[in-house]
Amino acid sequence: MSPRALALSLGLALAALPVLTPAMATVPPAAPHPAILPDTTQPPPPQSTYRHLWTDDRGISHITTCPVHDFFLKSMSPPAGPQWQDPMEPQVATIMVTVQPARWNGTWHPDPKPQWIVPLQGRWYVRAMDGTRVEMGPGDILFGEDQNVRPMETGPYRGKKGHDAGNIGNGPVTLMVIQSANAPIPNQPCRYH
């Protein structure tokens, strides 16, 4: 076929095709959006708990297990590697280590100040005015904030206020106690997270 005949033939073939207007044009299907996948290059933040010994508006103490979950990964002192952190607001505090002698009995009393208690060795228990009793050992944390209690008017703990505590077993219990200078805040269980 001559070049002229080929051009004429192609021209006729193109003329026979329908003309597409913008309204007639079809949009190809959009590629599916990729799924948002979790970042697998870093481990997920840890989940932890502490126990909060708190006081309600009636002056009754309770113990609630609270989550600690606002962790972020950061070096505390570069070039040291990052570690999970969940800091609290800065505050004035007194830090001490106490040793409760064998068979120590901390009869009913409120904590002297809002205080974090971290068992280092041995096991002990705390019982709140609502009857909740927890046992704790190394790795557990208690925030004692029962300063606004009032003596129970009725029930098995009538006349008692604060919490009862004591050692479990025949050995001593070593605790790290961090007493805050901040005033207690009643009726806010799990206020640290």
SELO-737737 format. One line per field, with one value per atom (N, C-alpha, C): residue in one letter; residue number from 1; x, y, z. Coordinates in Angstrom, 3 decimals. Each point is the difference from the previous one (the first is absolute). Layout:
N
r <- a, ...
k <- NUM, ...
X <- X, ...
Y <- Y, ...
Z <- Z, ...
This chain:
193
r <- m, m, m, s, s, s, p, p, p, r, r, r, a, a, a, l, l, l, a, a, a, l, l, l, s, s, s, l, l, l, g, g, g, l, l, l, a, a, a, l, l, l, a, a, a, a, a, a, l, l, l, p, p, p, v, v, v, l, l, l, t, t, t, p, p, p, a, a, a, m, m, m, a, a, a, t, t, t, v, v, v, p, p, p, p, p, p, a, a, a, a, a, a, p, p, p, h, h, h, p, p, p, a, a, a, i, i, i, l, l, l, p, p, p, d, d, d, t, t, t, t, t, t, q, q, q, p, p, p, p, p, p, p, p, p, p, p, p, q, q, q, s, s, s, t, t, t, y, y, y, r, r, r, h, h, h, l, l, l, w, w, w, t, t, t, d, d, d, d, d, d, r, r, r, g, g, g, i, i, i, s, s, s, h, h, h, i, i, i, t, t, t, t, t, t, c, c, c, p, p, p, v, v, v, h, h, h, d, d, d, f, f, f, f, f, f, l, l, l, k, k, k, s, s, s, m, m, m, s, s, s, p, p, p, p, p, p, a, a, a, g, g, g, p, p, p, q, q, q, w, w, w, q, q, q, d, d, d, p, p, p, m, m, m, e, e, e, p, p, p, q, q, q, v, v, v, a, a, a, t, t, t, i, i, i, m, m, m, v, v, v, t, t, t, v, v, v, q, q, q, p, p, p, a, a, a, r, r, r, w, w, w, n, n, n, g, g, g, t, t, t, w, w, w, h, h, h, p, p, p, d, d, d, p, p, p, k, k, k, p, p, p, q, q, q, w, w, w, i, i, i, v, v, v, p, p, p, l, l, l, q, q, q, g, g, g, r, r, r, w, w, w, y, y, y, v, v, v, r, r, r, a, a, a, m, m, m, d, d, d, g, g, g, t, t, t, r, r, r, v, v, v, e, e, e, m, m, m, g, g, g, p, p, p, g, g, g, d, d, d, i, i, i, l, l, l, f, f, f, g, g, g, e, e, e, d, d, d, q, q, q, n, n, n, v, v, v, r, r, r, p, p, p, m, m, m, e, e, e, t, t, t, g, g, g, p, p, p, y, y, y, r, r, r, g, g, g, k, k, k, k, k, k, g, g, g, h, h, h, d, d, d, a, a, a, g, g, g, n, n, n, i, i, i, g, g, g, n, n, n, g, g, g, p, p, p, v, v, v, t, t, t, l, l, l, m, m, m, v, v, v, i, i, i, q, q, q, s, s, s, a, a, a, n, n, n, a, a, a, p, p, p, i, i, i, p, p, p, n, n, n, q, q, q, p, p, p, c, c, c, r, r, r, y, y, y, h, h, h
k <- 1, 1, 1, 2, 2, 2, 3, 3, 3, 4, 4, 4, 5, 5, 5, 6, 6, 6, 7, 7, 7, 8, 8, 8, 9, 9, 9, 10, 10, 10, 11, 11, 11, 12, 12, 12, 13, 13, 13, 14, 14, 14, 15, 15, 15, 16, 16, 16, 17, 17, 17, 18, 18, 18, 19, 19, 19, 20, 20, 20, 21, 21, 21, 22, 22, 22, 23, 23, 23, 24, 24, 24, 25, 25, 25, 26, 26, 26, 27, 27, 27, 28, 28, 28, 29, 29, 29, 30, 30, 30, 31, 31, 31, 32, 32, 32, 33, 33, 33, 34, 34, 34, 35, 35, 35, 36, 36, 36, 37, 37, 37, 38, 38, 38, 39, 39, 39, 40, 40, 40, 41, 41, 41, 42, 42, 42, 43, 43, 43, 44, 44, 44, 45, 45, 45, 46, 46, 46, 47, 47, 47, 48, 48, 48, 49, 49, 49, 50, 50, 50, 51, 51, 51, 52, 52, 52, 53, 53, 53, 54, 54, 54, 55, 55, 55, 56, 56, 56, 57, 57, 57, 58, 58, 58, 59, 59, 59, 60, 60, 60, 61, 61, 61, 62, 62, 62, 63, 63, 63, 64, 64, 64, 65, 65, 65, 66, 66, 66, 67, 67, 67, 68, 68, 68, 69, 69, 69, 70, 70, 70, 71, 71, 71, 72, 72, 72, 73, 73, 73, 74, 74, 74, 75, 75, 75, 76, 76, 76, 77, 77, 77, 78, 78, 78, 79, 79, 79, 80, 80, 80, 81, 81, 81, 82, 82, 82, 83, 83, 83, 84, 84, 84, 85, 85, 85, 86, 86, 86, 87, 87, 87, 88, 88, 88, 89, 89, 89, 90, 90, 90, 91, 91, 91, 92, 92, 92, 93, 93, 93, 94, 94, 94, 95, 95, 95, 96, 96, 96, 97, 97, 97, 98, 98, 98, 99, 99, 99, 100, 100, 100, 101, 101, 101, 102, 102, 102, 103, 103, 103, 104, 104, 104, 105, 105, 105, 106, 106, 106, 107, 107, 107, 108, 108, 108, 109, 109, 109, 110, 110, 110, 111, 111, 111, 112, 112, 112, 113, 113, 113, 114, 114, 114, 115, 115, 115, 116, 116, 116, 117, 117, 117, 118, 118, 118, 119, 119, 119, 120, 120, 120, 121, 121, 121, 122, 122, 122, 123, 123, 123, 124, 124, 124, 125, 125, 125, 126, 126, 126, 127, 127, 127, 128, 128, 128, 129, 129, 129, 130, 130, 130, 131, 131, 131, 132, 132, 132, 133, 133, 133, 134, 134, 134, 135, 135, 135, 136, 136, 136, 137, 137, 137, 138, 138, 138, 139, 139, 139, 140, 140, 140, 141, 141, 141, 142, 142, 142, 143, 143, 143, 144, 144, 144, 145, 145, 145, 146, 146, 146, 147, 147, 147, 148, 148, 148, 149, 149, 149, 150, 150, 150, 151, 151, 151, 152, 152, 152, 153, 153, 153, 154, 154, 154, 155, 155, 155, 156, 156, 156, 157, 157, 157, 158, 158, 158, 159, 159, 159, 160, 160, 160, 161, 161, 161, 162, 162, 162, 163, 163, 163, 164, 164, 164, 165, 165, 165, 166, 166, 166, 167, 167, 167, 168, 168, 168, 169, 169, 169, 170, 170, 170, 171, 171, 171, 172, 172, 172, 173, 173, 173, 174, 174, 174, 175, 175, 175, 176, 176, 176, 177, 177, 177, 178, 178, 178, 179, 179, 179, 180, 180, 180, 181, 181, 181, 182, 182, 182, 183, 183, 183, 184, 184, 184, 185, 185, 185, 186, 186, 186, 187, 187, 187, 188, 188, 188, 189, 189, 189, 190, 190, 190, 191, 191, 191, 192, 192, 192, 193, 193, 193
X <- 0.855, -0.855, 0.906, -0.412, 0.805, -0.168, 0.947, -0.114, -1.261, -0.406, -1.217, -1.217, -0.069, -1.137, -0.048, 1.188, 0.057, -0.508, 0.399, -0.448, -1.495, -0.530, -1.435, -0.754, 0.513, -0.649, -0.019, 1.135, 0.056, -0.907, -0.065, -0.873, -1.448, -0.415, -1.382, -0.290, 0.972, -0.199, -0.135, 0.832, -0.095, -1.289, -0.469, -1.246, -1.181, 0.104, -1.114, -0.112, 1.066, -0.057, -0.893, -0.731, -0.846, 0.863, -0.503, 0.690, -0.404, 0.980, -0.278, -0.011, -1.084, -0.084, 0.356, 0.301, 0.337, -1.100, -1.252, -1.093, -0.015, 0.484, -0.037, 1.245, 1.039, 1.242, -0.197, 0.587, -0.087, 1.310, -0.135, 1.163, 0.422, 1.236, 0.423, -0.175, -0.257, -0.191, 1.266, -0.230, 1.129, 0.686, 1.282, 0.740, -0.425, -0.187, -0.404, 1.073, -0.464, 0.941, 0.709, 1.277, 0.686, -0.499, -0.080, -0.428, 1.037, -0.458, 0.915, 0.461, 1.246, 0.547, 0.730, -0.022, 0.737, 1.494, 0.690, 1.446, 0.625, 0.509, 0.582, 1.487, 0.531, 1.418, 0.235, -1.055, 0.130, -1.023, 0.352, -0.975, -1.127, -1.176, -1.092, 0.316, -0.580, 0.247, -0.448, 0.685, -0.400, -1.298, -0.636, -1.184, 0.365, -0.326, 0.329, -1.156, 0.065, -1.051, 0.630, -0.795, 0.324, -1.298, 0.099, -1.178, -0.114, -1.226, -0.242, -0.897, 0.512, -0.770, -0.515, -1.288, -0.566, -1.220, -0.453, -1.125, -1.135, -1.223, -1.152, -0.529, -1.072, -0.566, -0.589, -0.291, -0.564, 1.091, 1.281, 1.102, 0.324, -0.436, 0.258, 1.168, 0.943, 1.135, -0.339, 0.604, -0.188, 1.362, 0.139, 1.198, -0.452, 0.569, -0.326, 1.286, -0.077, 1.132, -0.091, 1.068, -0.007, 1.033, -0.332, 0.961, 1.044, 1.169, 1.044, 0.247, -0.323, 0.012, 0.458, 0.443, 0.424, 1.516, 0.536, 1.439, 0.448, 1.202, 0.658, 1.445, 0.588, 1.346, 0.999, 0.938, 0.962, 1.198, 1.154, 1.178, -0.116, 0.318, 0.007, 1.274, 1.063, 1.273, 0.813, -0.178, 0.755, 1.494, 0.734, -0.323, -0.596, -0.424, -0.636, -1.225, -0.271, -1.128, -1.327, -1.026, -1.312, -0.637, -0.845, -0.784, -1.386, -0.958, -1.384, -0.136, -0.640, -0.148, -1.447, -0.462, -1.303, 0.167, 0.625, 0.303, -1.237, 0.091, -1.027, 0.441, -0.913, 0.349, 1.049, 0.982, 0.999, -0.661, 0.538, -0.528, 1.095, -0.196, 0.930, -0.354, 1.012, -0.257, 1.152, -0.304, 0.995, 0.056, 1.196, 0.175, 0.677, -0.555, 0.595, -0.170, 0.828, -0.146, -0.383, -1.040, -0.424, 0.095, 0.227, -0.003, -1.000, -1.066, -0.993, 0.507, 0.190, 0.545, -0.929, 0.537, -0.792, -1.299, -1.075, -1.347, -0.503, 0.454, -0.437, -1.504, -0.636, -1.446, -0.256, -0.459, -0.310, -1.500, -0.449, -1.432, -0.596, -1.296, -0.720, 0.599, 0.315, 0.582, -0.075, -0.044, 0.149, 1.491, 0.351, 1.377, 0.283, 1.238, 0.293, -0.057, 0.343, -0.011, -0.318, -0.406, -0.093, 1.373, 0.023, 1.298, -0.066, 1.065, 0.213, 0.759, -0.456, 0.646, 0.342, 1.289, 0.490, 0.693, -0.601, 0.669, 1.286, 1.076, 1.285, 0.307, -0.461, 0.238, -1.121, -0.475, -1.066, -1.375, -1.029, -1.388, -0.774, -0.940, -0.845, -1.391, -0.945, -1.377, -0.486, -1.026, -0.704, -1.487, -0.806, -1.454, -0.649, -0.884, -0.699, -1.281, -0.596, -1.220, -1.185, 0.019, -1.093, 0.167, 1.079, 0.246, 0.953, 0.351, 0.928, 1.372, 0.551, 1.322, 0.879, 1.211, 0.952, 1.300, 0.677, 1.327, 0.996, 1.141, 0.996, 1.387, 0.829, 1.398, 0.828, 1.272, 0.864, -0.649, 0.058, -0.617, -1.364, -0.602, -1.294, 0.216, -1.005, 0.064, -1.335, 0.038, -1.208, 0.153, -1.044, -0.039, -0.993, 0.500, -0.847, -0.446, -1.309, -0.556, -1.308, 0.077, -1.210, 0.005, 0.540, 0.106, -1.348, -0.988, -1.282, -1.066, 0.412, -0.960, -0.676, -1.168, -0.736, -0.309, -0.101, -0.279, -1.300, 0.034, -1.195, -1.085, -1.224, -1.112, -0.656, 0.031, -0.645, 0.863, -0.428, 0.645, 1.165, 0.688, 1.068, 1.199, 0.145, 1.129, -0.451, -1.095, -0.538, 1.091, 0.145, 0.995, 1.384, 0.222, 1.304, 0.076, 1.207, 0.171, 1.357, 0.070, 1.233, 0.081, 1.015, 0.202, 0.717, -0.142, 0.704, 1.108, 1.152, 1.110, 0.823, 0.741, 0.872, 0.836, 1.011, 0.870, -0.686, 0.382, -0.441, 1.218, -0.144, 1.130, 0.732, 1.114, 0.729, 1.210, 0.258, 1.185, -0.302, 1.045, -0.180, -0.422, -0.513, -0.387, 0.712, 0.726, 0.723, -0.791, -0.254, -0.795, 0.773, -0.164, 0.429, -1.262, 0.085, -1.136, 0.376, -0.849, 0.230, -1.186, 0.224, -1.073, -0.039, -1.166, -0.190, -0.362, 0.481, -0.382, -1.344, -0.529, -1.292, -1.134, -1.058, -1.172, -0.748, -0.651, -0.786, -1.210, -0.424, -1.191, -1.019, -1.086, -0.990, -0.846, -0.553, -0.999, 0.519, 1.270, 0.563, 0.848, -0.627, 0.796, 0.703, 1.172, 0.782, 0.361, 0.292, 0.294, 1.371, 0.869, 1.278, -0.128, 0.507, -0.092, 1.243
Y <- -1.145, 1.145, 1.214, 0.976, 1.208, 0.833, 0.870, 0.839, 0.840, 0.490, 0.817, -0.828, -1.240, -0.878, -0.365, -0.230, -0.345, 1.159, 1.230, 1.174, 0.180, -0.200, 0.135, -1.058, -1.207, -1.100, 0.273, 0.490, 0.332, 1.171, 0.960, 1.155, -0.417, -0.902, -0.474, -0.806, -0.796, -0.817, 0.906, 1.047, 0.918, 0.789, 0.349, 0.756, -0.844, -1.306, -0.871, -0.176, 0.336, -0.143, 1.084, -0.320, 1.032, 1.073, 1.192, 1.117, 0.014, 0.022, 0.017, 1.431, 0.375, 1.310, -0.193, 1.074, -0.156, -0.701, 0.217, -0.638, -1.493, -0.432, -1.420, -0.735, 0.734, -0.653, -0.724, -1.126, -0.731, 0.181, 0.075, 0.142, -1.409, -0.300, -1.337, -0.161, -1.196, -0.192, 0.412, 0.633, 0.446, -1.214, 0.125, -1.077, -0.049, -1.172, -0.066, 0.642, 0.711, 0.624, -1.094, 0.162, -1.032, 0.032, -1.151, -0.089, 0.681, 0.652, 0.621, -1.093, -0.283, -1.081, 0.570, -0.727, 0.495, 0.011, 0.882, 0.103, -1.220, -0.901, -1.219, 0.156, 1.197, 0.209, 0.259, 0.349, 0.232, -0.856, -0.483, -0.774, 0.915, -0.568, 0.839, 0.491, 1.127, 0.499, -1.028, -0.039, -0.949, 0.419, -0.936, 0.263, -0.385, 0.838, -0.272, 0.469, -0.325, 0.421, 0.448, 0.741, 0.303, -0.067, -0.094, 0.006, 1.386, 0.516, 1.329, -0.151, 0.353, 0.052, 1.431, 0.191, 1.343, 0.128, 1.232, 0.293, 0.618, -0.476, 0.583, 1.210, 0.610, 1.200, -0.269, -1.265, -0.345, -0.295, 0.037, -0.270, -1.476, -0.828, -1.444, -0.279, -0.831, -0.349, -1.202, -0.013, -1.059, -0.302, -1.182, -0.340, -0.359, 0.669, -0.242, -0.329, -0.990, -0.312, 0.914, 0.735, 1.044, -0.295, 0.338, -0.217, 1.109, -0.370, 0.964, -0.253, 0.969, -0.293, 1.141, 1.115, 1.120, -0.003, -1.147, -0.133, 0.545, 0.551, 0.350, -0.481, -0.269, -0.559, 1.123, 0.165, 1.097, -0.326, 0.477, -0.150, 0.964, -0.480, 0.889, 0.825, -0.522, 0.703, -0.485, 0.658, -0.425, -0.011, -0.926, -0.924, -1.326, -0.109, -1.243, -0.284, -1.255, -0.399, 0.461, 0.041, 0.446, -1.028, 0.501, -0.857, 0.596, -0.854, 0.461, 0.849, 1.171, 0.940, 0.489, 0.247, 0.618, 0.921, 1.174, 0.868, 0.705, 0.333, 0.799, 1.452, 0.857, 1.403, 0.105, 0.893, 0.159, 0.402, -0.501, 0.330, -0.181, 0.634, -0.150, -1.292, -0.808, -1.277, -0.379, -0.838, -0.598, -1.483, -0.504, -1.411, -0.690, -1.142, -0.761, -1.488, -0.780, -1.445, -0.366, -0.811, -0.460, -1.523, -0.524, -1.444, -0.292, -0.675, -0.416, -1.303, -0.028, -1.216, -1.198, -1.168, -1.237, 0.132, -0.471, -0.002, 1.413, 1.001, 1.387, 0.107, 0.775, 0.210, 1.498, 0.491, 1.420, 0.202, -0.083, 0.105, 1.233, 0.125, 1.026, 1.384, 0.648, 1.347, 0.553, 1.316, 0.573, 0.193, 0.040, 0.333, 1.426, 0.287, 1.345, 1.073, -0.382, 0.901, -0.843, 0.617, -0.785, -0.627, -1.308, -0.652, -1.226, -0.136, -1.187, -0.999, -1.256, -1.059, -1.124, -0.342, -1.029, -1.082, -1.187, -1.071, -0.429, -0.094, -0.440, -1.448, -0.389, -1.359, -0.381, -1.230, -0.488, 0.335, -0.446, 0.247, 0.623, 0.865, 0.635, 0.176, 0.382, 0.208, 1.364, 0.489, 1.222, -0.294, 0.411, -0.166, 1.371, 0.369, 1.286, -0.129, 1.134, 0.036, -0.669, -0.078, -0.681, -1.520, -0.500, -1.434, -0.549, 0.788, -0.462, -0.242, -1.187, -0.358, -0.444, 0.550, -0.396, -0.406, -0.962, -0.416, 0.459, 0.467, 0.545, -0.481, -0.106, -0.376, 0.762, -0.394, 0.687, 0.061, 1.181, 0.213, 0.665, 0.035, 0.671, 1.437, 0.836, 1.416, 0.391, 0.742, 0.537, 1.503, 0.740, 1.431, 0.193, 0.323, 0.174, 1.445, 0.201, 1.363, -0.023, -0.523, -0.125, 0.968, 1.193, 0.968, 0.628, -0.012, 0.663, -0.974, -1.028, -0.990, 0.484, -0.594, 0.226, -1.371, -0.106, -1.308, -0.608, -1.322, -0.711, 0.095, 0.253, 0.130, -1.339, -0.925, -1.304, -1.091, -1.215, -1.124, -0.581, -0.969, -0.705, 0.885, 1.130, 0.895, 1.268, -0.095, 1.152, 0.617, 1.328, 0.726, 0.009, -0.827, -0.062, 1.056, 0.456, 0.926, -0.216, 0.273, -0.168, -1.387, -0.745, -1.359, -0.824, -1.295, -0.970, -0.569, -0.295, -0.549, -0.917, -0.891, -0.885, -0.871, -0.611, -0.893, -1.338, -0.652, -1.363, -0.887, -1.030, -0.865, 0.474, -0.652, 0.270, 0.909, 0.476, 0.813, 1.485, 0.812, 1.447, 0.351, 1.209, 0.512, 1.329, 0.102, 1.231, 0.751, 1.276, 0.837, 1.262, 0.455, 1.344, 0.869, 1.086, 0.901, 1.369, 0.537, 1.326, 0.871, 0.835, 0.846, 1.331, 0.350, 1.234, 1.146, 1.195, 1.197, 0.539, -0.551, 0.458, -0.432, 0.793, -0.329, -1.181, -0.818, -1.101, 0.534, -0.752, 0.361, -1.120, 0.255, -1.066, -0.274, -1.169, -0.412, 0.047, -0.287, -0.075, -1.245, -1.182, -1.217, -0.011, -0.569, -0.174, 1.330, 1.007, 1.309, 0.068, -0.937, -0.109, -1.116, 0.231, -1.037, -0.036
Z <- 0.000, 0.000, 0.000, -0.800, -0.129, 1.262, 0.292, 1.184, -0.019, -1.186, -0.085, 0.329, -0.496, 0.259, 1.478, 0.621, 1.415, 0.847, -0.318, 0.748, -0.141, -1.235, -0.231, 0.779, 0.030, 0.704, 1.502, 0.568, 1.422, 0.332, -0.870, 0.209, 0.055, -0.909, -0.001, 1.265, 0.433, 1.195, 1.227, 0.085, 1.129, -0.036, -1.185, -0.124, 0.432, -0.109, 0.357, 1.509, 0.764, 1.462, 0.585, 1.045, 0.622, 0.655, -0.013, 0.636, 1.468, 0.900, 1.434, 0.506, 0.594, 0.640, 1.465, 0.733, 1.408, 0.782, -0.338, 0.724, -0.243, -1.185, -0.339, 0.494, 0.317, 0.388, 1.323, 0.128, 1.257, 0.761, 1.300, 0.863, 0.401, -0.190, 0.405, 1.507, 0.443, 1.443, 0.757, 1.136, 0.810, 0.601, 0.111, 0.643, 1.464, 0.552, 1.415, 0.876, 1.043, 0.926, 0.781, 0.184, 0.776, 1.443, 0.614, 1.396, 0.882, 1.032, 0.948, 0.950, -0.057, 0.800, 1.209, 1.097, 1.167, -0.280, 0.702, -0.144, 0.671, -0.801, 0.548, 0.296, -0.215, 0.283, 1.484, 0.742, 1.436, 0.730, 1.190, 0.764, 0.470, 0.266, 0.502, 1.414, 0.403, 1.358, 1.033, 1.139, 1.042, 0.654, 0.641, 0.812, 1.427, 0.947, 1.387, 0.877, 1.290, 0.933, 1.317, 0.746, 1.388, 0.786, 1.295, 0.861, 0.618, 0.022, 0.564, 1.217, 1.166, 1.243, 0.107, -0.280, -0.094, 0.906, 0.194, 0.878, -0.796, 0.229, -0.692, 0.781, -0.506, 0.631, 1.383, 0.312, 1.316, 1.024, -0.441, 0.915, 0.131, -0.954, 0.002, -0.941, 0.443, -0.850, -0.877, -1.183, -0.996, -0.618, -0.604, -0.768, -1.404, -0.995, -1.404, -0.747, -0.893, -0.871, -1.213, -0.275, -1.026, -1.094, -1.251, -1.084, -0.069, -0.471, -0.355, -1.478, -0.851, -1.435, -0.892, 0.539, -0.840, -0.213, -0.367, -0.186, -1.352, -0.029, -1.257, 0.104, -1.164, -0.064, -0.226, 0.956, -0.083, 0.886, -0.399, 0.847, 1.172, 1.187, 1.165, 0.051, -0.642, -0.001, -1.196, -1.160, -1.180, 0.303, -0.492, -1.077, 0.466, 1.266, 0.457, -0.867, -0.205, -0.836, 0.575, -0.832, 0.465, 0.939, 0.879, 0.886, 0.155, 0.335, 0.135, 1.255, -0.136, 1.109, 0.077, 1.204, 0.246, 1.208, -0.186, 1.140, 0.558, 1.278, 0.665, -0.001, 0.370, 0.175, 1.105, -0.143, 1.062, 1.314, 1.094, 1.316, 1.043, 1.136, 1.111, 0.722, 0.292, 0.649, 0.913, 0.977, 0.875, -0.325, -0.230, -0.344, 1.173, 0.400, 1.099, -0.251, 0.650, 0.017, 1.427, 0.137, 1.322, 0.041, 1.181, 0.211, 1.111, -0.364, 0.989, 0.622, 1.318, 0.603, -0.184, 0.245, -0.126, 0.798, -0.600, 0.601, 0.325, -0.760, 0.209, -0.202, 0.858, -0.076, -0.035, -1.152, -0.136, 0.185, 1.222, 0.271, -0.676, 0.004, -0.774, 0.190, -1.135, -0.003, -1.424, -0.193, -1.348, -0.292, -1.267, -0.358, 0.460, 0.444, 0.504, -1.081, -1.229, -1.158, -1.220, -1.119, -1.227, -0.268, -0.218, -0.143, -0.901, -0.767, -0.826, 0.853, -0.013, 0.768, -0.964, -0.052, -0.912, 0.825, 0.123, 0.740, -0.717, 0.767, -0.542, 0.392, 1.194, 0.480, 0.951, -0.100, 0.865, -0.567, 0.718, -0.421, 1.155, -0.346, 0.993, -0.568, 0.849, -0.462, 0.464, -0.695, 0.376, -0.146, 1.006, -0.048, 0.166, -0.945, 0.056, 0.829, 0.296, 0.802, -0.692, -1.326, -0.713, 0.017, 0.648, 0.104, -1.049, -1.008, -1.032, 0.627, -0.267, 0.531, -1.155, -0.076, -1.040, 0.670, -0.621, 0.428, -1.049, 0.450, -0.925, 0.359, -1.033, 0.161, -1.012, -0.163, -0.960, -1.387, -0.600, -1.310, 0.083, 1.193, 0.179, 0.453, -0.237, 0.382, 0.610, 1.108, 0.638, 0.135, -0.360, 0.294, 1.128, 1.199, 1.177, 0.121, -0.101, 0.045, 0.805, 1.226, 0.814, 1.186, -0.212, 1.093, 0.382, -0.873, 0.279, 0.502, 0.721, 0.493, 1.279, 0.274, 1.249, 0.605, 1.303, 0.601, -0.551, -0.223, -0.472, 1.068, -0.435, 0.949, 0.295, -0.960, 0.176, -0.623, 0.160, -0.666, 0.781, -0.607, 0.721, 0.333, -0.680, 0.261, 0.714, 0.758, 0.726, 0.878, -0.117, 0.772, -0.634, -1.014, -0.666, -1.094, -0.305, -1.117, -0.649, -1.290, -0.750, -0.593, 0.402, -0.501, 1.044, -0.108, 0.820, -0.868, 0.569, -0.778, 0.880, -0.636, 0.756, -0.912, 0.578, -0.751, -0.227, -1.083, -0.282, 0.209, 0.791, 0.301, 1.236, 0.292, 1.235, -0.170, -1.217, -0.225, -0.046, -0.037, -0.133, -1.425, -0.173, -1.311, -0.207, -1.117, -0.333, -1.061, 0.267, -0.902, -0.370, -1.238, -0.365, 0.079, 0.741, 0.193, -0.545, -0.872, -0.583, 0.418, 1.010, 0.545, -0.731, -0.505, -0.746, 0.934, -0.330, 0.749, -0.486, -1.105, -0.529, 0.920, 0.015, 0.799, -0.633, 0.822, -0.555, -0.763, -0.987, -0.776, 0.167, 0.708, 0.219, -1.250, -0.015, -1.003, -1.436, -0.224, -1.352, -0.142, -0.011, -0.170, -1.360, -0.008, -1.232, -0.657, 0.793, -0.611, -0.632, 0.316, -0.720, -1.025, -1.199, -1.031, -0.824
